[in-house]
């Protein structure tokens, strides 16, 4: 099942509407995390380092649908944790598809074959399987042998049943351009699209030594794209985002482009940084000090080139400059010559380490709510 052209038409129409309404800030993709629990413990992940009381929490199907309605973005990505652990994931996806949202269900695929029966093929549903490279590299990245083979088996099973399947790769320092190119060749053999993004340095990730800085990112992706000349790699990114990864664009982050809703609420300021939470999407948009985040503004953002911040920027640029985007799409990403000027980091504000305090605050609220519920149950029983 090919990605339908009407998806691009729908998204283009959405962007046009936002421009006509004069909106400066609007979401493109809702990052919906209905749980943090995962069945893997990847060394570069900062999303699963929570106490069990938090890892056991789940957003309800209704909360997920309400978030999609409230946000209004045309696309919904469901990362995690591992979404297929959620007992209501089939119901959640059906409700989003019924709302005509383009749903990207992100999964490590360990449970995918077992749970395919929960879903129906649809032009609105895409499985995005996490593969960080070929077998040896991927299994090392996820800290467990055999995961690559199981993921590939699940991809083939899903495609055989008529589902659209893409793969997503997080790129870390030490992954050679040659190996990445071989991986991209393999995605062509599998018949899947691919998205790639440099890993973000989560402050609580177990491995802090292998996150790419911006200079290394640009040089690495230039080398990768140079090896792809004439090949039919099927990237699921806009041409200008790929151009940005290769150092040909000076973009600023658009943190509100992919807002995150999880078990704590609406995460400030983005999917990658947890520095407070809002109860509603409107509160997130109205109360977040957006101008204080991004490369050149905040130390934690200094090396970030992740898709969730810069793909919306690239999409906006493509909308404003369609001929530039078309030229890159046709001619390919430039892989030699001078790079675009880098953003000045001398005026960025220092990092604030408040994530642990936020976690403790949410944990206290959970325990308070559980205690109140127990008291009410006891009083009712009496």
N, C-alpha and C positions, 0 to 999 in steps of 0.2 A: 504494500500500500504506500504510494508516494505521498509526500507532504502536499496537501492541497494548495493550489494557487490562491484559493479564496482566503486562506489564512493571511497571506501577505496583503490582500485587498482589505480585509477586515482591520488589520493593524494599521495600515495606511489611512483608512477612514477614521480610525480612532485618533491618530495623531493629528489629522486635519481638523477634527472637531475640537481638540484641545487648543490648537492654534487659533481657530476662529473665535473660540470663547475667551481668548486672551489669557489663558492660564499659564503661569510661569512654571509651576511645579505640578507634576501629575505622574502617576505610576504607570509603568509599562508592564511589569510582571509582579504578581504577588508571590512572595516567598513564604509559603505556608508550611510551618513545622508543627504537625499535630502531636509530635512526641520527640523526645531526645534519646530514648533508648535505642541501642543498636546491638546487632549480633556480631559486630566486629569491633576491634579496638585499634584503629589505624594510628600510627605514631604521629602523623601530621594533623590529626583532628583535634579541634578544641571544642567540639560540640557535645561530647559525652562525659565530660569530667564533672559530674554532678552527684550529689548524694542520692541514694535509692529513692528517698521520698519524692524527689523531683523526677528521676528517671521513670518512676512508675505513673506519673501523671500523663493524662491524655486530653487533647481537645476533643469535644464531642463533634459529631457530624454537623449538628446545627451551628455550632460555633465556627466551624470551617466555612459553611455556606454563608453565614452572616458576614464573615471577614471578606469573602469574595464580593458579596453584594455591597458592602460598605466601601471597599477599596475601589471597585469599578474597573480594575485593570483587565485587559482582554485576555491575558495569559496568567495561568497559575502554575508555579513550580512547587512540587511537594518533595522537599528534601527531608532531612532528619538529623540524627537518628536514621533508623531504617523504617520507612513508612509501611512496609508490608507486615511489620509486627503488629500494627494497629488492627484490632479486631473488626473495626468498622471501615477499613480503607476502601472496600468495594462500594459501600454505600456513599462514602464521601466523594469518590470519583464520579459515581453516577449522578449525584446531585450537581456537581460542577459542570459535567458535560451537558446535563439538562439545561443549565444556564448558558450554554454555548460559550463556555470558557475553554480556551486551548490549554489542556492539562499535560504537563510534563511530570510524570511520576518517576522520581529519582530513586534508584535502588541498587544495592550491591548484587542483586539477583540471586542470592542464596535461597530465597523462598519463592522466587518468581514462578518456576515451573509448577510448584505445588499450589500456587494461588491464582494461576491464570484464569481459572473458572469463575473468579469473582468479577471479571471484567469482560466487556464486549468491544470488539474492534470498532473504532470510530475515527473519523477524520479530526476529532477534537482531542483524542488521547494519544500520547506518545510515551513509551517507556524510555527512560534515559538511564542506561546501565553504566555504573561506575567501573571504568577500566583505566588504570593509570599507566598502561603500557602493555608490552607483551608479558608472557607468563612469569618469567623470573622476576622482572621488575615489579609487576603488579602484586604478586604474592608477597614480595618483600615489603611493599608499601602498605599492604593491609595486615601485615604481621601474621599471615596464616597461609600455609601451603594448600594448593588445590582450589583456591577461590577462583582463579582465572578460568580453569577448565569448567567449573560449574556455571560461571557467568556466561561463557560462550555457549554452553549447552542450553541455557535458558534463553539466550538471544535467538538461537536457531528454533527453539520450540515456540517462542512467541511469534516469530516471523511466519512460521508454518501455519499458525492459527490466524494469520491475517492482521496482526498488530504491527504498527509502526514502531521501530526500535532505533534509537540513537545510542551512542556511548559518550560519556563525558570523562575527560582526563584532567587531573590536577597535576601540574608540572612543578617539580622541585629541582633544586640545585643538585647536580650530579647526574641528571638524566641527559645523556648525550643526544645531540641532534640526529646522529645516525640511527640510534635506537628509536627515537620518536618517529623518524621518517619510516622505518620498518613497521612500526605500529600503525601508522596511517595507511601504509600499503595494505596491511592486514584488514583494516576496517573496510577497505574497498572489496576485498575478498568476501567479507561477511555481509556486504551489502547494507551497511549502516552509515548514517551520518555521524559526525563527530564534533563535539565542542571541547575546547581546551582553554584552561585558564591557569595563570601562575598561582601557586599556593599562597594563601594569606597567612601571615605569622600570628596565628592565635596565641594570645599571651599564656594560655594554659596548655597548649599542645605539648605532649611529651618530648617531641624532637624539635628543638629550636635551632638546629644547626644547618638545616637544608632548605631554608626559604630563600628564594631568589630576590636579589635587589633589582632595581629597575634597569640598570645598565646590563647586568647579566641576562635579564629577561629579553631585552631588545636584541642583543647579540645572538642569543640562543634561537629566538624565533626567526630572525633573519636567516640563520644557517638552516633551520628546518624548512622554511619556505623556499629557499634556494634549491634544496634537494627535491622539492615538489614540482618544479617547473615541468609542465607537460603531463603531469599526472592528474588523475581524476579524484583527488581527495574531496570528500563532500563535507565541507565545514558548515555547521549550523549557526554560524555567526555572520553578521553583516561584514561586507568587504572592508569597511572603514575601521571596524574593531580589529580585524587582522592587521590592517595597515598601522594601527596604533601599537599593537604588540611588537611590530617590527621597527618601532621608533620613528615612524614617518608622520605622526600627528602629535601635537601638544594638546592633549585633552585634560580638562578638569573633571573630577568625579561628579556624578549625578546620584547622590546617595538615596534620594527619594524615588528614583526610577524603579527600584526593586525593593519596596518596603517589606519588612519581615513581620509576620504575625506568628507567635508561638504560644506555649502554655502560660507564659508570663504576661502576655499582652502584645502590644505593638512595640517592637524593639527600636530603641534610639541608638545611633542614627540610621543603622543599616543592618543587613544580614550578617555582616562580619564583625561588627563592633556592638557589644552590649553595654551601653552606658546609661541605662534607665529604660523605663517602659511607660507607654501611654495606654489608657483604657480604651480609647477609640482612635480610628484612623484620622479623624479630624484633629483630635488633640495632638497626635503625632506630627501632623503637618504644621499645625499652628504654634506648637510650643518648642519644637526642636530648633536649636540655634544652628541652622544649616551652614551658615557662613563660617563657622569655626571648625568645620571638618573638611577633609580632603588633603591631597598631597600639597605640600607647601603651607598648609594651615595647621596641621596637627601631626605630631611626631609619629603616632601609631599608623598614620596613613602614608608615611613617607615612601615606602616601597610598593605600595599596592597598585596593581594593574589588573585586578580581578574583573571578571565579566559583569558582576552584579553592580559595580559602580560605573564602569566605562562603556558597556554595551548600550545603555540608554543614551549616553552622550553621543556615541557613534550613530545611533538611530536618529537622533535629533539632527545631527550634522548631515546625514544622508537625506533627510527630509528637506533641509534647507538647500543642500547642494547635490541634487540628484545626478548631475552630470559627472561630478567628481567621484561619487560612489560608483557610478556605472563604469567609469574609466578604470578604476581599480579592479572592479569585478571582471572586466574583460581582459585587461592587460596583466593582472596579477599584482601582488604586493611587491613593491620595490625592495630589493635586498642588498643594495650597495649604495654608496654615496653618503653624503652627510645626513645625519639624523636631525629631526626637529628639535628645537631648543628644549632643554629640560626645565621643569618648574623649579624656581628658587626655593630652597629649603631653609634659608637663613632666618626667616621670620615665623617659622612654625612654632606653635605653642608646645610646651613639653607634655609628654604623656601623663595621663591621670590613670592610676590603677584602682578602679572602683568596682571591677567585675565581681571580685570575691564578696565585697560588701553587698552588692545587689543580690547575689545568690543567697547569702545569709538572710537578707531581708525577705526574700520570697520563701525561703525555707521556714522562717518564723511565721509568716502568714499561713502557710500550709498547715503547720502544727496547730496554730490558733484555730483555724477553721475545722480541723479534725477534732479538736477538743470540744468546740462548741457543738459540733454534730453529735459527738458521743454524749454530751450532757442532754441535748434535746431528745435523743433516743432513749436515754435512761429515764427522763422525766415522763415521756410518753408511755413507756412500759409500766411505770409506777402508777 
